[in-house]
């Protein structure tokens, strides 16, 4: 399978969540760009979840882009 992001070869892998009781699942992993695809990711891309009542949490729309900049705490 070719990676839809970078065109590299994807390999099937077994994934697990050590902090959850959910069973292991299989998905596709691209070692070139790190993209991971599984049935749930693909389903959410086809049918995105509805927006929550919290509104848009995009930092750019909130005007807080500068807040994320790396600052030096050792200023003279």
Backbone as a chain_set.jsonl record, in Angstrom:
{"seq": "XXXXXXXXXXXXXXXXXXXXXXXXXXXXXXXXXXXXXXXXXXXXXXXXXXXXXXXXXXXXXXXXXXXXXXXXXXXX", "coords": {"N": [[0.852, -1.171, 0.0], [0.568, 2.207, -0.825], [1.614, 5.202, 0.744], [-0.68, 7.788, 1.379], [0.153, 10.329, 2.018], [2.982, 10.776, 1.635], [3.768, 9.011, -0.328], [5.377, 6.857, 0.182], [6.137, 3.4, 1.123], [3.714, 1.603, 2.945], [3.277, -0.295, 5.929], [1.652, -3.047, 7.465], [0.761, -3.028, 10.86], [0.532, -4.085, 14.293], [-1.173, -2.458, 16.827], [-1.267, -1.212, 20.181], [-2.728, -0.007, 23.224], [-1.282, 0.767, 26.111], [-2.432, 1.977, 28.329], [-5.095, 1.51, 28.36], [-8.021, -0.594, 28.369], [-8.814, -1.556, 25.983], [-8.852, -3.8, 23.187], [-5.994, -4.894, 21.194], [-5.274, -3.454, 17.958], [-5.185, -3.425, 14.367], [-3.379, -1.615, 11.915], [-2.133, 0.632, 9.371], [1.187, 1.72, 8.833], [3.452, 4.257, 7.969], [6.827, 4.288, 7.575], [8.366, 6.352, 6.604], [7.139, 8.974, 6.729], [5.644, 8.74, 9.026], [2.892, 8.498, 9.162], [-0.136, 7.091, 10.338], [-2.709, 4.875, 9.716], [-5.888, 3.539, 10.356], [-8.919, 1.541, 10.593], [-10.763, 3.147, 12.115], [-9.699, 5.759, 11.977], [-9.906, 6.188, 9.21], [-12.711, 6.016, 8.952], [-13.506, 8.266, 10.458], [-12.468, 10.249, 8.852], [-14.036, 10.048, 6.596], [-16.621, 10.437, 7.615], [-16.705, 12.973, 9.48], [-16.601, 13.726, 13.014], [-19.227, 15.513, 14.735], [-19.143, 19.022, 15.458], [-18.352, 20.252, 18.704], [-20.063, 21.875, 21.469], [-18.289, 23.619, 22.52], [-17.075, 25.228, 20.72], [-14.806, 26.674, 18.269], [-11.556, 25.605, 18.653], [-9.241, 26.344, 17.556], [-6.075, 27.698, 17.639], [-5.112, 29.788, 16.046], [-7.407, 31.144, 15.286], [-8.116, 32.164, 17.705], [-6.315, 34.067, 18.19], [-3.901, 33.549, 19.486], [-1.412, 32.842, 18.568], [1.146, 33.897, 18.933], [1.59, 33.208, 21.556], [2.488, 30.616, 21.524], [5.084, 30.723, 20.72], [8.535, 30.029, 21.126], [10.211, 31.138, 23.912], [12.914, 32.782, 25.51], [13.975, 32.255, 28.765], [16.111, 33.247, 30.013], [16.792, 35.98, 29.781], [18.739, 38.949, 29.548]], "CA": [[0.0, 0.0, 0.0], [1.331, 3.451, -0.896], [1.199, 6.219, 1.698], [-1.338, 8.907, 0.701], [0.787, 11.588, 2.388], [4.313, 10.963, 1.046], [3.996, 8.074, -1.421], [6.235, 5.761, 0.627], [5.478, 2.12, 1.364], [3.12, 1.447, 4.267], [3.323, -1.653, 6.427], [0.621, -3.329, 8.454], [1.307, -3.227, 12.195], [-0.414, -4.261, 15.381], [-1.035, -1.373, 17.789], [-1.935, -1.429, 21.46], [-2.708, 1.119, 24.149], [-0.998, 0.186, 27.428], [-3.199, 2.668, 29.355], [-6.511, 1.264, 28.117], [-8.42, -2.003, 28.344], [-9.267, -1.905, 24.643], [-7.977, -4.803, 22.559], [-5.065, -4.433, 20.16], [-5.893, -3.27, 16.651], [-4.247, -3.388, 13.25], [-3.43, -0.44, 11.072], [-1.031, 0.807, 8.434], [2.168, 2.694, 9.313], [4.471, 4.656, 6.995], [8.069, 4.608, 8.296], [8.996, 7.539, 6.033], [6.556, 10.203, 7.284], [5.039, 8.453, 10.32], [1.436, 8.449, 9.076], [-0.79, 5.86, 10.783], [-4.097, 4.757, 9.293], [-6.613, 2.357, 10.795], [-10.319, 1.692, 10.176], [-11.433, 4.248, 12.799], [-9.198, 7.006, 11.388], [-10.52, 6.323, 7.89], [-14.127, 6.296, 9.139], [-13.638, 9.65, 10.906], [-12.175, 11.136, 7.719], [-15.191, 10.003, 5.698], [-17.73, 11.033, 8.366], [-16.099, 13.656, 10.629], [-17.493, 13.933, 14.161], [-19.862, 16.824, 14.799], [-18.47, 20.005, 16.308], [-18.892, 20.311, 20.051], [-20.592, 23.183, 21.841], [-17.187, 24.457, 22.994], [-16.684, 26.159, 19.663], [-13.551, 26.445, 17.57], [-10.422, 25.678, 19.555], [-8.074, 26.617, 16.74], [-5.332, 28.785, 18.273], [-4.995, 30.927, 15.142], [-8.646, 31.916, 15.327], [-8.21, 32.795, 19.017], [-5.312, 35.119, 18.269], [-2.877, 33.208, 20.46], [-0.286, 32.238, 17.873], [2.365, 34.371, 19.584], [1.741, 32.532, 22.838], [3.167, 29.353, 21.312], [6.478, 30.924, 20.334], [9.529, 29.679, 22.128], [10.833, 32.326, 24.478], [14.061, 32.519, 26.37], [13.748, 32.68, 30.137], [17.378, 33.748, 30.53], [17.061, 37.275, 29.168], [19.58, 39.849, 30.362]], "C": [[0.898, 1.235, 0.0], [0.746, 4.469, 0.085], [0.529, 7.375, 0.957], [-0.68, 10.251, 0.999], [2.107, 11.801, 1.644], [4.613, 10.022, -0.123], [4.892, 6.91, -1.057], [5.436, 4.484, 0.837], [4.958, 2.053, 2.796], [3.127, -0.027, 4.639], [2.242, -1.851, 7.467], [1.289, -3.632, 9.79], [0.18, -3.45, 13.186], [-0.135, -3.181, 16.421], [-1.768, -1.737, 19.069], [-1.793, -0.173, 22.309], [-2.479, 0.558, 25.544], [-1.81, 0.825, 28.555], [-4.695, 2.434, 29.231], [-6.778, -0.235, 28.118], [-8.901, -2.443, 26.973], [-8.313, -2.922, 24.026], [-7.038, -4.165, 21.53], [-5.81, -4.289, 18.831], [-4.793, -3.21, 15.604], [-4.457, -2.128, 12.434], [-2.225, -0.428, 10.15], [-0.132, 1.925, 8.927], [3.182, 2.974, 8.211], [5.74, 5.015, 7.766], [8.757, 5.872, 7.773], [8.467, 8.807, 6.702], [5.854, 9.99, 8.62], [3.522, 8.379, 10.319], [0.926, 7.087, 9.539], [-2.241, 5.926, 10.343], [-4.669, 3.47, 9.852], [-8.071, 2.552, 10.413], [-11.038, 2.866, 10.844], [-10.98, 5.604, 12.254], [-9.844, 7.237, 10.026], [-12.008, 6.643, 7.999], [-14.351, 7.75, 9.564], [-13.296, 10.643, 9.802], [-13.34, 11.177, 6.744], [-16.375, 10.714, 6.332], [-17.158, 11.723, 9.605], [-17.101, 13.815, 11.775], [-18.053, 15.349, 14.15], [-19.083, 17.737, 15.731], [-19.139, 20.023, 17.679], [-19.393, 21.722, 20.353], [-19.509, 24.118, 22.356], [-16.755, 25.471, 21.949], [-15.343, 25.772, 19.056], [-12.383, 26.627, 18.518], [-9.124, 25.89, 18.793], [-7.346, 27.84, 17.311], [-5.185, 30.003, 17.366], [-6.247, 31.787, 15.212], [-8.806, 32.624, 16.661], [-7.161, 33.885, 19.197], [-4.188, 34.833, 19.243], [-1.669, 32.542, 19.811], [1.017, 32.647, 18.538], [2.629, 33.687, 20.903], [2.545, 31.252, 22.689], [4.638, 29.517, 20.934], [7.4, 30.579, 21.48], [10.194, 30.956, 22.621], [11.966, 31.916, 25.378], [13.77, 33.072, 27.752], [15.016, 33.278, 30.752], [17.734, 35.076, 29.873], [17.866, 38.142, 30.121], [19.048, 41.245, 30.347]], "O": [[1.878, 1.294, 0.744], [-0.472, 4.575, 0.23], [1.101, 7.899, 0.001], [-0.937, 11.224, 0.29], [2.337, 12.873, 1.084], [5.602, 10.212, -0.83], [5.151, 6.05, -1.899], [4.209, 4.486, 0.741], [5.667, 2.399, 3.741], [2.999, -0.898, 3.779], [1.945, -0.951, 8.253], [2.256, -4.392, 9.855], [-0.964, -3.06, 12.956], [1.006, -3.007, 16.847], [-2.756, -2.47, 19.05], [-0.865, 0.616, 22.134], [-3.378, -0.062, 26.113], [-1.871, 0.26, 29.647], [-5.484, 3.083, 29.918], [-5.873, -1.04, 27.895], [-9.349, -3.577, 26.809], [-7.114, -2.909, 24.305], [-7.265, -3.048, 21.066], [-6.843, -4.922, 18.614], [-3.626, -2.976, 15.917], [-5.579, -1.643, 12.286], [-1.41, -1.35, 10.149], [-0.616, 2.959, 9.386], [3.709, 2.049, 7.593], [5.725, 5.969, 8.544], [9.644, 6.406, 8.438], [9.249, 9.625, 7.187], [5.5, 10.963, 9.286], [2.918, 8.213, 11.379], [1.487, 6.052, 9.177], [-2.921, 6.926, 10.574], [-4.012, 2.429, 9.828], [-8.437, 3.632, 9.949], [-11.854, 3.522, 10.196], [-11.802, 6.505, 12.089], [-10.28, 8.347, 9.721], [-12.521, 7.453, 7.226], [-15.283, 8.396, 9.084], [-13.79, 11.771, 9.817], [-13.608, 12.212, 6.133], [-17.056, 11.501, 5.675], [-17.128, 11.121, 10.678], [-18.294, 14.013, 11.545], [-17.43, 16.27, 13.621], [-18.443, 17.278, 16.677], [-20.35, 19.83, 17.791], [-19.166, 22.649, 19.575], [-19.779, 25.293, 22.605], [-16.127, 26.476, 22.284], [-14.82, 24.685, 19.302], [-12.232, 27.689, 19.122], [-8.038, 25.647, 19.318], [-7.947, 28.905, 17.448], [-5.136, 31.132, 17.854], [-6.163, 33.015, 15.198], [-9.558, 33.594, 16.75], [-7.12, 34.549, 20.233], [-3.581, 35.761, 19.777], [-0.977, 31.755, 20.457], [1.913, 31.816, 18.69], [3.779, 33.594, 21.331], [3.221, 30.839, 23.632], [5.36, 28.524, 20.84], [7.086, 30.807, 22.648], [10.681, 31.758, 21.824], [11.967, 30.821, 25.94], [13.366, 34.226, 27.893], [14.992, 33.759, 31.885], [18.874, 35.267, 29.452], [17.697, 38.077, 31.339], [19.626, 42.133, 30.975]]}, "num_chains": 1, "name": "protein.A"}
